Amino acid sequence: MFSLRDEDAALDAVQDAMLKLAEKYAHKPPAELPMLFQRILQNVIRDFFRRQKVRSLWTTLFSSFGSGEDDDSDPLETLEAQTDSKRPDTPHEQMEQAQILGAIEKEISRLPPRQREAFLMRYWEDMDIAETAAAMGCSEGSVKTHCSRATHTLAAALKARGIEL
């Protein structure tokens, strides 16, 4: 979701990665599957961006032949409210929590891709350093460096916004 910034595209990417994992690696031991899945998922995401780049080029070229009328769609209508089972009690607390989560998500999306990838695998997916390194195709030291830089960058950015967790 953080990489693609579109829930439907993210779900499609996960489904494509699961199908590729099942088709090509069903014979592998179950312990290896999470790392393989992460690697396949990252490749699917890269493929998505490659296709999107080509599509946007053609869309831009063909849009010059359009009717010239303004598009009435509002990009904010595509955003959905997130539901959470651990909602705060008061509307004020709900608003504060939503603002903090929004700020965290925004700052995570601003991280460099490798730092974001390492951070999300380690702290969102609860993968250990070795699993993350194998999935990212780098050394454990690189994972530690990416995670450290990501957490320091996030902490500084959130502190600058007045958010201290």
N, C-alpha and C positions, 0 to 999 in steps of 0.2 A: 504494500500500500504506500509506503514512504517512497519507494523508488519510482513507481508508476503514477502516483497521485490520482488514481482513478480506481474506484472499487471494482467495477466490472472488469477492467483490464487486469487488475491484480488477481481476481478470481480466475480469469481465463489463463493467466500465466501459471498459477498454481496447478490448475487442472492439466495444462499442457505438460508441465514438469512431472506431475504424477504419472501421466500416461507414458511419457518417455522412460521414467524410472521403471514402471511395471513391464514395459515392452523389452527393454534392453538389459535390465539388471535384476530380473526376478531370480536368477540363479545365485546371486550374491548373498553372503550371510546377513542376517537382519541387523547386526551391529554396524555394518558399513552403509546401510541405506540412508540414515539421516545426513551424513556428510555428502553422499552422492546426490541426494535430493537438493541440498543447498547449492551445490555446484551446478546442477542442471537448471535450477531456478534462476541463478544468476545469468546463465547463458541465455535462457528464454527471455529474461528482461533485456539483455543486450540486443538480442534479435528484435524485440519489440521496438526499441529505440531506433535501430537501423531501418526497420520498415516505416516507422513514423517519419523519419527524416526524408525518405524517398517520397512518401505520400504527401508530406507538407510541401515539398518542392513542386509536385504536380498540381496540388490544390492551389498553390500560389499562382502558378502559371495560368491555370484555367480560370481562376477567379477574376482575372483581368477581362475575361470575355463575358462576365456576368451582366445582369440587368442594371447594376448600379444602385439598386434600392438598398436601404439600410436593413441589416438583419435585426429582427425584433427580439431575438433570444437574449435572455439575461444569464450571464455565466453564474450568477449567484444562485439561480434556481436549480443548478445541478448539484449543489452541496446538500448533504443530508445531515440531519442532527444525529449525533452519536448517542446510542443508548448504552446505559451502564447499570448493572444490577446493584452497584454500591453507590447509589445517589445520595448526596447530602440531604439533610432534612428541610432546610429553608431555601426559598428561591434565591436569596442573597448568596448562600453557600454554593448553590448550584451554579450561579453565574460566576463566582470566583473560581470554582473548580474548572469550569469550561474555559475561562480565560487563561488559566495557568496551563491546562492541557493544550490549548491552541498555541500558546507561546512556545511550549516545549516542542510540539510537532513542527512549528515553523522553524525553530532553531535546528532541529534534527534535519529538516529538509535542506538547510543551508550548508550542512557539513559537506566536505569533499566526499565523493562516492565511496572511496575505500574506507574512510573513517566511519561513514554512516553504515556501511555494510558490516564492518567489524563490530561497531557499537550495537547494532540491532541483533546480530547473531549472538553476541555475548550476553546482553542484558534483556532483550525482549524474547529471544528464543531459548535462553538459558543453556547455550552450548558452552562447553569448556574450551580452553585455549587450543588444545590439540584438534578438536573437532572443527573449530572455527578456522584454524590454519589450513587444515585439509580441504575444507569447503572453499576457502578463498584462494587456495593454491599458493600460499606464501608460508614463511617461517612463523614459529610461535612468537619470536621476538617482534616481528612485524605486527602481529595481531596485538600484542601488548602495547606497542608504540601507537598504533592507530586508535586503540581504545583509550589510552591515556590522553592523547591529543583531543579526541572527541569529547571526553568528559570535562577536560579543562576548558575547551572552547564553549561547551554548553553551559558550564557553571558560570563562566565570565559573562556570556551573553544574557543568561537569565538574571544574574546579579545586576547587570546594567539596566535591566527592565524592572528591578526592584523585587525580584522573586528569589527567595533563598529557601531551598528545600532541606 
